[in-house]
Amino acid sequence: MDHVVYLDHKAKELDLLEKGVKTMIIRGAMGRKIPYRKVEKGDWLYFIENMGDGLIKAVAEVSDVFNSEQMTREESVKFVDENQKLLRLDKKLYSRFAGKRYIVLIRVKNFKIIDSFRIDRSKYGNMDDWLPVGEIQSVKI
């Protein structure tokens, strides 16, 4: 399955992935929301930055996925701390995810910058930062 994943532009997540210092993506919530249990090893992630240009700029393959069980705030913070070397979260992203009850960690490999393209988001909510699209060609404009 292909997924469109929004990265934080101000935190330079795309740059960190390109340089190879960041090799893990995190999502977290107080409940089980996407991408919880929706991402599998071998899936492809298409990256777009949250800066308003609407362009897919890079792709990577999922090499490993971890879906946590429900955690306490303390367990969640400790878990994020233990993975910070691969996550490379800035203070804003750290405070966004550390402490959430459910955490999804996605390790990536084969990251590459691609010729950018736009997607049709009309079937997805405005606030979604993770879009399980099936085949990327189905949303490519």
PyMOL CGO cylinders between C-alpha atoms (Angstrom):
from pymol import cmd
from pymol.cgo import CYLINDER

trace = [
    CYLINDER, 0.00, 0.00, 0.00, 1.08, 3.57, -0.65, 0.3, 1, 1, 1, 1, 1, 1,
    CYLINDER, 1.08, 3.57, -0.65, 0.69, 6.35, 1.91, 0.3, 1, 1, 1, 1, 1, 1,
    CYLINDER, 0.69, 6.35, 1.91, 1.01, 10.13, 1.64, 0.3, 1, 1, 1, 1, 1, 1,
    CYLINDER, 1.01, 10.13, 1.64, 2.81, 11.43, 4.72, 0.3, 1, 1, 1, 1, 1, 1,
    CYLINDER, 2.81, 11.43, 4.72, 3.04, 15.07, 5.74, 0.3, 1, 1, 1, 1, 1, 1,
    CYLINDER, 3.04, 15.07, 5.74, 6.37, 16.18, 7.21, 0.3, 1, 1, 1, 1, 1, 1,
    CYLINDER, 6.37, 16.18, 7.21, 7.02, 19.27, 9.31, 0.3, 1, 1, 1, 1, 1, 1,
    CYLINDER, 7.02, 19.27, 9.31, 8.80, 21.84, 7.13, 0.3, 1, 1, 1, 1, 1, 1,
    CYLINDER, 8.80, 21.84, 7.13, 10.01, 23.99, 10.03, 0.3, 1, 1, 1, 1, 1, 1,
    CYLINDER, 10.01, 23.99, 10.03, 11.54, 20.93, 11.74, 0.3, 1, 1, 1, 1, 1, 1,
    CYLINDER, 11.54, 20.93, 11.74, 13.37, 20.12, 8.48, 0.3, 1, 1, 1, 1, 1, 1,
    CYLINDER, 13.37, 20.12, 8.48, 12.16, 16.52, 8.56, 0.3, 1, 1, 1, 1, 1, 1,
    CYLINDER, 12.16, 16.52, 8.56, 12.58, 16.07, 4.80, 0.3, 1, 1, 1, 1, 1, 1,
    CYLINDER, 12.58, 16.07, 4.80, 16.17, 17.34, 4.94, 0.3, 1, 1, 1, 1, 1, 1,
    CYLINDER, 16.17, 17.34, 4.94, 16.98, 15.04, 7.88, 0.3, 1, 1, 1, 1, 1, 1,
    CYLINDER, 16.98, 15.04, 7.88, 15.57, 12.04, 6.02, 0.3, 1, 1, 1, 1, 1, 1,
    CYLINDER, 15.57, 12.04, 6.02, 17.53, 12.95, 2.89, 0.3, 1, 1, 1, 1, 1, 1,
    CYLINDER, 17.53, 12.95, 2.89, 20.78, 13.23, 4.89, 0.3, 1, 1, 1, 1, 1, 1,
    CYLINDER, 20.78, 13.23, 4.89, 20.08, 9.86, 6.52, 0.3, 1, 1, 1, 1, 1, 1,
    CYLINDER, 20.08, 9.86, 6.52, 20.22, 11.15, 10.10, 0.3, 1, 1, 1, 1, 1, 1,
    CYLINDER, 20.22, 11.15, 10.10, 16.47, 10.61, 10.54, 0.3, 1, 1, 1, 1, 1, 1,
    CYLINDER, 16.47, 10.61, 10.54, 15.33, 7.09, 9.70, 0.3, 1, 1, 1, 1, 1, 1,
    CYLINDER, 15.33, 7.09, 9.70, 12.08, 6.84, 11.62, 0.3, 1, 1, 1, 1, 1, 1,
    CYLINDER, 12.08, 6.84, 11.62, 8.67, 8.52, 11.36, 0.3, 1, 1, 1, 1, 1, 1,
    CYLINDER, 8.67, 8.52, 11.36, 6.36, 8.86, 14.36, 0.3, 1, 1, 1, 1, 1, 1,
    CYLINDER, 6.36, 8.86, 14.36, 2.65, 9.36, 14.72, 0.3, 1, 1, 1, 1, 1, 1,
    CYLINDER, 2.65, 9.36, 14.72, 0.76, 9.38, 18.00, 0.3, 1, 1, 1, 1, 1, 1,
    CYLINDER, 0.76, 9.38, 18.00, -2.68, 10.03, 19.39, 0.3, 1, 1, 1, 1, 1, 1,
    CYLINDER, -2.68, 10.03, 19.39, -4.78, 9.57, 22.49, 0.3, 1, 1, 1, 1, 1, 1,
    CYLINDER, -4.78, 9.57, 22.49, -6.82, 6.98, 20.56, 0.3, 1, 1, 1, 1, 1, 1,
    CYLINDER, -6.82, 6.98, 20.56, -6.07, 4.53, 17.77, 0.3, 1, 1, 1, 1, 1, 1,
    CYLINDER, -6.07, 4.53, 17.77, -6.12, 6.67, 14.64, 0.3, 1, 1, 1, 1, 1, 1,
    CYLINDER, -6.12, 6.67, 14.64, -4.46, 6.36, 11.25, 0.3, 1, 1, 1, 1, 1, 1,
    CYLINDER, -4.46, 6.36, 11.25, -1.78, 5.14, 10.68, 0.3, 1, 1, 1, 1, 1, 1,
    CYLINDER, -1.78, 5.14, 10.68, -2.25, 2.82, 13.70, 0.3, 1, 1, 1, 1, 1, 1,
    CYLINDER, -2.25, 2.82, 13.70, -2.20, -0.77, 12.37, 0.3, 1, 1, 1, 1, 1, 1,
    CYLINDER, -2.20, -0.77, 12.37, -2.54, 0.53, 8.78, 0.3, 1, 1, 1, 1, 1, 1,
    CYLINDER, -2.54, 0.53, 8.78, 1.15, 0.50, 7.78, 0.3, 1, 1, 1, 1, 1, 1,
    CYLINDER, 1.15, 0.50, 7.78, 3.14, -2.63, 7.00, 0.3, 1, 1, 1, 1, 1, 1,
    CYLINDER, 3.14, -2.63, 7.00, 6.69, -3.54, 6.12, 0.3, 1, 1, 1, 1, 1, 1,
    CYLINDER, 6.69, -3.54, 6.12, 7.13, -3.10, 2.36, 0.3, 1, 1, 1, 1, 1, 1,
    CYLINDER, 7.13, -3.10, 2.36, 4.61, -0.24, 2.07, 0.3, 1, 1, 1, 1, 1, 1,
    CYLINDER, 4.61, -0.24, 2.07, 5.75, 2.98, 0.37, 0.3, 1, 1, 1, 1, 1, 1,
    CYLINDER, 5.75, 2.98, 0.37, 5.59, 6.43, 1.95, 0.3, 1, 1, 1, 1, 1, 1,
    CYLINDER, 5.59, 6.43, 1.95, 5.32, 9.50, -0.29, 0.3, 1, 1, 1, 1, 1, 1,
    CYLINDER, 5.32, 9.50, -0.29, 6.42, 12.64, 1.51, 0.3, 1, 1, 1, 1, 1, 1,
    CYLINDER, 6.42, 12.64, 1.51, 4.90, 16.10, 1.29, 0.3, 1, 1, 1, 1, 1, 1,
    CYLINDER, 4.90, 16.10, 1.29, 5.85, 19.07, 3.48, 0.3, 1, 1, 1, 1, 1, 1,
    CYLINDER, 5.85, 19.07, 3.48, 3.27, 21.09, 5.42, 0.3, 1, 1, 1, 1, 1, 1,
    CYLINDER, 3.27, 21.09, 5.42, 4.30, 24.35, 3.76, 0.3, 1, 1, 1, 1, 1, 1,
    CYLINDER, 4.30, 24.35, 3.76, 1.35, 24.75, 1.42, 0.3, 1, 1, 1, 1, 1, 1,
    CYLINDER, 1.35, 24.75, 1.42, 2.92, 23.92, -1.94, 0.3, 1, 1, 1, 1, 1, 1,
    CYLINDER, 2.92, 23.92, -1.94, 1.07, 20.58, -2.10, 0.3, 1, 1, 1, 1, 1, 1,
    CYLINDER, 1.07, 20.58, -2.10, 3.95, 18.72, -3.76, 0.3, 1, 1, 1, 1, 1, 1,
    CYLINDER, 3.95, 18.72, -3.76, 5.05, 15.15, -3.15, 0.3, 1, 1, 1, 1, 1, 1,
    CYLINDER, 5.05, 15.15, -3.15, 8.84, 15.44, -3.07, 0.3, 1, 1, 1, 1, 1, 1,
    CYLINDER, 8.84, 15.44, -3.07, 10.27, 12.13, -1.89, 0.3, 1, 1, 1, 1, 1, 1,
    CYLINDER, 10.27, 12.13, -1.89, 9.55, 8.46, -1.31, 0.3, 1, 1, 1, 1, 1, 1,
    CYLINDER, 9.55, 8.46, -1.31, 10.81, 5.74, 1.05, 0.3, 1, 1, 1, 1, 1, 1,
    CYLINDER, 10.81, 5.74, 1.05, 10.04, 2.11, 1.76, 0.3, 1, 1, 1, 1, 1, 1,
    CYLINDER, 10.04, 2.11, 1.76, 8.81, 0.95, 5.17, 0.3, 1, 1, 1, 1, 1, 1,
    CYLINDER, 8.81, 0.95, 5.17, 11.38, -1.40, 6.69, 0.3, 1, 1, 1, 1, 1, 1,
    CYLINDER, 11.38, -1.40, 6.69, 9.75, -1.91, 10.09, 0.3, 1, 1, 1, 1, 1, 1,
    CYLINDER, 9.75, -1.91, 10.09, 6.65, -0.82, 12.01, 0.3, 1, 1, 1, 1, 1, 1,
    CYLINDER, 6.65, -0.82, 12.01, 5.84, -0.76, 15.71, 0.3, 1, 1, 1, 1, 1, 1,
    CYLINDER, 5.84, -0.76, 15.71, 2.30, -0.11, 16.98, 0.3, 1, 1, 1, 1, 1, 1,
    CYLINDER, 2.30, -0.11, 16.98, 2.25, 0.43, 20.74, 0.3, 1, 1, 1, 1, 1, 1,
    CYLINDER, 2.25, 0.43, 20.74, -0.39, -0.84, 23.08, 0.3, 1, 1, 1, 1, 1, 1,
    CYLINDER, -0.39, -0.84, 23.08, -2.02, 1.81, 25.29, 0.3, 1, 1, 1, 1, 1, 1,
    CYLINDER, -2.02, 1.81, 25.29, 0.65, 3.58, 27.35, 0.3, 1, 1, 1, 1, 1, 1,
    CYLINDER, 0.65, 3.58, 27.35, 0.63, 5.95, 30.28, 0.3, 1, 1, 1, 1, 1, 1,
    CYLINDER, 0.63, 5.95, 30.28, 2.01, 9.44, 29.71, 0.3, 1, 1, 1, 1, 1, 1,
    CYLINDER, 2.01, 9.44, 29.71, 5.24, 8.47, 31.46, 0.3, 1, 1, 1, 1, 1, 1,
    CYLINDER, 5.24, 8.47, 31.46, 5.65, 5.27, 29.41, 0.3, 1, 1, 1, 1, 1, 1,
    CYLINDER, 5.65, 5.27, 29.41, 5.03, 7.21, 26.22, 0.3, 1, 1, 1, 1, 1, 1,
    CYLINDER, 5.03, 7.21, 26.22, 7.59, 9.91, 27.05, 0.3, 1, 1, 1, 1, 1, 1,
    CYLINDER, 7.59, 9.91, 27.05, 10.18, 7.25, 27.91, 0.3, 1, 1, 1, 1, 1, 1,
    CYLINDER, 10.18, 7.25, 27.91, 9.41, 5.39, 24.67, 0.3, 1, 1, 1, 1, 1, 1,
    CYLINDER, 9.41, 5.39, 24.67, 9.87, 8.52, 22.55, 0.3, 1, 1, 1, 1, 1, 1,
    CYLINDER, 9.87, 8.52, 22.55, 13.08, 9.35, 24.43, 0.3, 1, 1, 1, 1, 1, 1,
    CYLINDER, 13.08, 9.35, 24.43, 14.45, 5.86, 23.70, 0.3, 1, 1, 1, 1, 1, 1,
    CYLINDER, 14.45, 5.86, 23.70, 13.85, 6.35, 19.96, 0.3, 1, 1, 1, 1, 1, 1,
    CYLINDER, 13.85, 6.35, 19.96, 14.83, 10.00, 19.66, 0.3, 1, 1, 1, 1, 1, 1,
    CYLINDER, 14.83, 10.00, 19.66, 18.18, 9.18, 18.01, 0.3, 1, 1, 1, 1, 1, 1,
    CYLINDER, 18.18, 9.18, 18.01, 16.32, 7.79, 14.98, 0.3, 1, 1, 1, 1, 1, 1,
    CYLINDER, 16.32, 7.79, 14.98, 13.36, 10.20, 15.15, 0.3, 1, 1, 1, 1, 1, 1,
    CYLINDER, 13.36, 10.20, 15.15, 15.32, 13.47, 15.46, 0.3, 1, 1, 1, 1, 1, 1,
    CYLINDER, 15.32, 13.47, 15.46, 12.28, 15.36, 16.74, 0.3, 1, 1, 1, 1, 1, 1,
    CYLINDER, 12.28, 15.36, 16.74, 12.62, 19.07, 17.41, 0.3, 1, 1, 1, 1, 1, 1,
    CYLINDER, 12.62, 19.07, 17.41, 11.04, 20.50, 20.59, 0.3, 1, 1, 1, 1, 1, 1,
    CYLINDER, 11.04, 20.50, 20.59, 7.69, 21.17, 18.91, 0.3, 1, 1, 1, 1, 1, 1,
    CYLINDER, 7.69, 21.17, 18.91, 7.35, 17.67, 17.44, 0.3, 1, 1, 1, 1, 1, 1,
    CYLINDER, 7.35, 17.67, 17.44, 8.61, 16.09, 20.66, 0.3, 1, 1, 1, 1, 1, 1,
    CYLINDER, 8.61, 16.09, 20.66, 5.91, 17.84, 22.69, 0.3, 1, 1, 1, 1, 1, 1,
    CYLINDER, 5.91, 17.84, 22.69, 3.31, 16.89, 20.06, 0.3, 1, 1, 1, 1, 1, 1,
    CYLINDER, 3.31, 16.89, 20.06, 3.99, 13.14, 20.28, 0.3, 1, 1, 1, 1, 1, 1,
    CYLINDER, 3.99, 13.14, 20.28, 5.62, 12.37, 23.65, 0.3, 1, 1, 1, 1, 1, 1,
    CYLINDER, 5.62, 12.37, 23.65, 2.90, 11.51, 26.12, 0.3, 1, 1, 1, 1, 1, 1,
    CYLINDER, 2.90, 11.51, 26.12, 0.35, 10.16, 23.63, 0.3, 1, 1, 1, 1, 1, 1,
    CYLINDER, 0.35, 10.16, 23.63, -1.35, 6.89, 24.61, 0.3, 1, 1, 1, 1, 1, 1,
    CYLINDER, -1.35, 6.89, 24.61, -0.76, 5.22, 21.24, 0.3, 1, 1, 1, 1, 1, 1,
    CYLINDER, -0.76, 5.22, 21.24, 2.45, 5.60, 19.25, 0.3, 1, 1, 1, 1, 1, 1,
    CYLINDER, 2.45, 5.60, 19.25, 3.30, 4.27, 15.81, 0.3, 1, 1, 1, 1, 1, 1,
    CYLINDER, 3.30, 4.27, 15.81, 6.97, 4.14, 14.82, 0.3, 1, 1, 1, 1, 1, 1,
    CYLINDER, 6.97, 4.14, 14.82, 7.82, 3.55, 11.17, 0.3, 1, 1, 1, 1, 1, 1,
    CYLINDER, 7.82, 3.55, 11.17, 11.41, 2.87, 10.09, 0.3, 1, 1, 1, 1, 1, 1,
    CYLINDER, 11.41, 2.87, 10.09, 12.22, 3.72, 6.50, 0.3, 1, 1, 1, 1, 1, 1,
    CYLINDER, 12.22, 3.72, 6.50, 14.84, 2.70, 3.96, 0.3, 1, 1, 1, 1, 1, 1,
    CYLINDER, 14.84, 2.70, 3.96, 15.58, 3.47, 0.31, 0.3, 1, 1, 1, 1, 1, 1,
    CYLINDER, 15.58, 3.47, 0.31, 14.71, 7.15, 0.76, 0.3, 1, 1, 1, 1, 1, 1,
    CYLINDER, 14.71, 7.15, 0.76, 14.99, 9.19, -2.42, 0.3, 1, 1, 1, 1, 1, 1,
    CYLINDER, 14.99, 9.19, -2.42, 14.03, 12.61, -3.71, 0.3, 1, 1, 1, 1, 1, 1,
    CYLINDER, 14.03, 12.61, -3.71, 11.75, 12.30, -6.75, 0.3, 1, 1, 1, 1, 1, 1,
    CYLINDER, 11.75, 12.30, -6.75, 10.37, 14.59, -9.43, 0.3, 1, 1, 1, 1, 1, 1,
    CYLINDER, 10.37, 14.59, -9.43, 7.67, 16.43, -7.52, 0.3, 1, 1, 1, 1, 1, 1,
    CYLINDER, 7.67, 16.43, -7.52, 3.97, 16.06, -8.31, 0.3, 1, 1, 1, 1, 1, 1,
    CYLINDER, 3.97, 16.06, -8.31, 0.61, 17.10, -6.89, 0.3, 1, 1, 1, 1, 1, 1,
    CYLINDER, 0.61, 17.10, -6.89, -2.13, 14.90, -5.48, 0.3, 1, 1, 1, 1, 1, 1,
    CYLINDER, -2.13, 14.90, -5.48, -5.92, 15.10, -5.28, 0.3, 1, 1, 1, 1, 1, 1,
    CYLINDER, -5.92, 15.10, -5.28, -6.84, 15.35, -1.58, 0.3, 1, 1, 1, 1, 1, 1,
    CYLINDER, -6.84, 15.35, -1.58, -10.58, 15.73, -2.16, 0.3, 1, 1, 1, 1, 1, 1,
    CYLINDER, -10.58, 15.73, -2.16, -11.41, 12.34, -0.60, 0.3, 1, 1, 1, 1, 1, 1,
    CYLINDER, -11.41, 12.34, -0.60, -9.50, 13.13, 2.61, 0.3, 1, 1, 1, 1, 1, 1,
    CYLINDER, -9.50, 13.13, 2.61, -10.08, 15.48, 5.53, 0.3, 1, 1, 1, 1, 1, 1,
    CYLINDER, -10.08, 15.48, 5.53, -8.30, 18.82, 5.78, 0.3, 1, 1, 1, 1, 1, 1,
    CYLINDER, -8.30, 18.82, 5.78, -6.54, 17.95, 9.03, 0.3, 1, 1, 1, 1, 1, 1,
    CYLINDER, -6.54, 17.95, 9.03, -5.23, 14.53, 8.00, 0.3, 1, 1, 1, 1, 1, 1,
    CYLINDER, -5.23, 14.53, 8.00, -1.44, 14.31, 7.96, 0.3, 1, 1, 1, 1, 1, 1,
    CYLINDER, -1.44, 14.31, 7.96, -1.36, 10.65, 6.91, 0.3, 1, 1, 1, 1, 1, 1,
    CYLINDER, -1.36, 10.65, 6.91, -3.31, 9.48, 3.87, 0.3, 1, 1, 1, 1, 1, 1,
    CYLINDER, -3.31, 9.48, 3.87, -3.50, 5.75, 3.08, 0.3, 1, 1, 1, 1, 1, 1,
    CYLINDER, -3.50, 5.75, 3.08, -4.08, 6.06, -0.68, 0.3, 1, 1, 1, 1, 1, 1,
    CYLINDER, -4.08, 6.06, -0.68, -3.78, 2.47, -1.87, 0.3, 1, 1, 1, 1, 1, 1,
    CYLINDER, -3.78, 2.47, -1.87, -1.95, 3.20, -5.12, 0.3, 1, 1, 1, 1, 1, 1,
    CYLINDER, -1.95, 3.20, -5.12, -0.25, 6.59, -5.48, 0.3, 1, 1, 1, 1, 1, 1,
    CYLINDER, -0.25, 6.59, -5.48, -1.39, 6.73, -9.12, 0.3, 1, 1, 1, 1, 1, 1,
    CYLINDER, -1.39, 6.73, -9.12, -5.01, 6.92, -7.90, 0.3, 1, 1, 1, 1, 1, 1,
    CYLINDER, -5.01, 6.92, -7.90, -4.40, 10.38, -6.38, 0.3, 1, 1, 1, 1, 1, 1,
    CYLINDER, -4.40, 10.38, -6.38, -1.62, 11.69, -8.63, 0.3, 1, 1, 1, 1, 1, 1,
    CYLINDER, -1.62, 11.69, -8.63, -2.62, 14.74, -10.68, 0.3, 1, 1, 1, 1, 1, 1,
]
cmd.load_cgo(trace, "trace")
